[in-house]
Amino acid sequence: MTTNTTQQTVAKKAEAMVIRPHVDIYENQAGATLYADLPGVAKDKLSIDIDENVLTVKGEVSHRIPDAYKAAHNDIHVNRFERRFTLGDELDNERVEANLKQGVLTLFIPRAERHKPRKIDVKVA
Amino acid sequence: MISNMLRFPLANFPFHAFDALEQGMNAHFPYDVAQRLSRTEASYPPVNMGTTNNSVELSFFIAGLDTDSLNIMLEKNVLSVSGERKLPDVANDEQNKGTYYRQERFGGRFKRVITLPEDVDTEHAEASYQEGILQISIAKRAEAQPRQISVAVQ
């Protein structure tokens, strides 16, 4: 009985376990750039989703395992990446550019036009 | 006072609400698996290793690697993998001047030395790099491979 419950708990935890990818976030006047390390994630196993102002990045490591493979040492135990971010109103969620290259995701979200710094000319009468 | 001044610039940046959300999320993940993807030089890059009937297989998780910088050495059953991962130098670009809000990704030189679990044939090793994974496959020495012995019936 106890063992069964423990097994169920372990199974549940394994299902919920994901790797939070390491990210760099860089911001300037043009917008925000997010770099995320997703080694092993191919384009068709990557999903980027924006719901309201929550950005979700998910990826699955598709990795060929050879026949009769026996693991000897694992630094990575889970094959799913997932992380969420809240985007500020200053960003234009409609115009997101995404690029995936050798496991590095680069996401650029431009600043909304109304939030870009403007230069106001003053007419001298 | 000084800390207030240092904190001030962040308030202007669009991602600032995101810490609060992340704290809330940790409650759902009892183990912080990301810690295994440590930034420190000693444990970068993370590696998975295993064996098949006739080879030792290693997968190094190195996203965005310039393979020209890669150096793989095999001596007896000790494998060393070193290289450099360069991150884009945007902060020094006058045109794009801005601020890093988060810097978690590993940048710079790395080296990992790994003792293989079996005797290997150093002449028969292959390496390939795809989607951010460096895959190294090294043949086991003939003596270390399982051998089927047939019995001749007389």
Interface residues (C-beta under 8 A of the other chain):
Chain A: K13 A16 M17 V18 I19 R20 P21 H22 V23 D24 I25 Y26 E27 N28 Q29 A30 A32 T33 Y35 D37 L38 P39 G40 V41 A42 V54 V61 S62 H63 P66 D67 A68 Y69 K70 A71 A72 H73 N74 D75 I76 H77 V78 R84 F85 T86 L87 G88 D89 E90 L91 K101 Q102 G103 V104 I109 R111
Chain B: F13 P14 F15 H16 A17 F18 A20 L21 E22 M25 H28 F29 P30 Y31 D32 V33 A34 R36 L37 R39 S43 P45 P46 V47 N48 M49 G50 T51 T52 N53 S55 E57 S59 F61 I62 A63 G64 L65 L87 P88 V90 A91 N96 K97 G98 T99 Y100 Y101 R102 Q103 E104 R105 F106 P117 Y129 Q130 E131 G132 I133 S137
